[in-house]
Amino acid sequence: MSKSSRNQEGANPPHQSGSFFRKTKNFPEPSIVPRSSHNISRELIDPDALNVLYHLKRRGYKAYLVGGCVRDILLHLKPKDFDVCTDASPSRVRKIFRNCRLIGRRFRLAHIIFKGNKIIEVSTFRREPDFSIETEDRRDLTIHSNKYYGTPADDAWRRDFTINALFYNISDFSIIDYVRGMDDLRSRLIRVIGDPEKRFYEDPVRMMRGIEFSARLGFDLEAETLEGIKRCRGEIRHGSPARMKEEIMAILQGGHACGCFSLFFDTGLFPFLFPDFQPWDESQTKYILAILGQLDSLAATGEKPSEHLCLAAFMWPFIANRLEKEEIRHVNGLDFFLRDHVNPFCSHFYLSVHNRHLIKELYRAVWRMRRGTGNKGEVRLIRKDFFPEAMTLFRLLGKCGQVDQGLVDGWEERIKVKPKHRRRPWWRHRAKNKVTAS
């Protein structure tokens, strides 16, 4: 591409032409926060993300950092990843970067792949889809497609929360704020952009995200946002199970599960999120918050608990409550019990067969460990690959009062004893040393 063609391309940004690139609303002017008034420095930005920003800028396109990375740096936190927004179309981004691949069906995203399989996600400015048909059923507002491109203002106003709609402009190192997100950051508030009820009907998973941000960042839910969650809590049944599972795992493994689930109980979201756990009583609420608090302590040490360990700990109060009502004396009966109570939950959130199997193995181990040491088969149990995680779960239950601490101490002493070496059966020695006649 010649220099003149690049300049011509940059002079006509893609959002100014074509049916998909058009401004649909007149938004108020944004608030511009200059470099001297905020703490975002290029030293705090990933070098590969800077490379993407500068490369797009040199081609004549707008290039902004957006979303959680801007929010986290402003809060003096370390971002998990860096996302870029631009007015270049996905196909144009793929032509600019050799190390690019396009993903997505509902809308196309560009993934710029760097060394170590690091990915910088680049998205094109989008706007809300047009709803030309008036309807009384609010569920018809659900967003099924978001392929319409727009301006930076369109993109900011279509996002979920104000603190996630801040742009960092690489051209002058300023922050562009269309939705008063900087004010909410200072006030430590989680506020939905626009009408909360409409936003939650469009995407019910936003209710979970708002609660997760509140617990993780220590922010308060703004009054209208909180009331919107309480009014729309039943709509979570229409959310994407895959995305809900992703949010639940991020909560359980992120070290802030106790705070999130406290808000799930307070807002009435819990029974709609986990209908298979009903009926639910206050004692189970107390136990599950205690177990989640222990999971948070485990995550705070830097040890990330596995997915099946988190789910096994989370489901234990429900399983234990049902287990007390059953008289199970053999492992076969336990297998039937686990099939009837674990499988529905796993099916609801599309858990893999492997994770279902591991959750059941942890419960089998805990069931056997509750009988104490000195029983038949305990050496085989200790040698199992999943036993260290079963022991971790057993310790968590002991700290929460779900298991007698004396049993936990007994198993701690037992695993310190090195198992005896298994001797080879005499017939194998005989077969090995047998000399065949010629």
Secondary structure, DSSP 8 states (H G I E B T S, - for coil): --HHHHHHHHHS-GGGSSSSB---S-----EEE-GGGS---GGGS-HHHHHHHHHHHHTT--EEEETHHHHHHHTT---S--EEEESS-HHHHHHH-TTEEEE-SSS-EEEEEEGGGEEEEEEE-B------S--S-GGGG-------B--HHHHHHHSSBGGG-EEEETTTTEEEESS-HHHHHHHTEE-BSS-HHHHHHH-THHHHHHHHHHHHHT-EE-HHHHHHHHHHGGGGGGS-HHHHHHHHHHHHHTT-HHHHHHHHHHHT-HHHH-GGG-S--HHHHHHHHHHHHHHHHHHHTT----HHHHHHHHHHHHHHHHHTTS---SHHHHHHHHHHHHHHHHHHTT--HHHHHHHHHHHHHHHHHTT-SS-TTHHHHHHSTTHHHHHHHHHHHHHTTSS-HHHHHHHHHHHHS--------HHHHHHHH-----
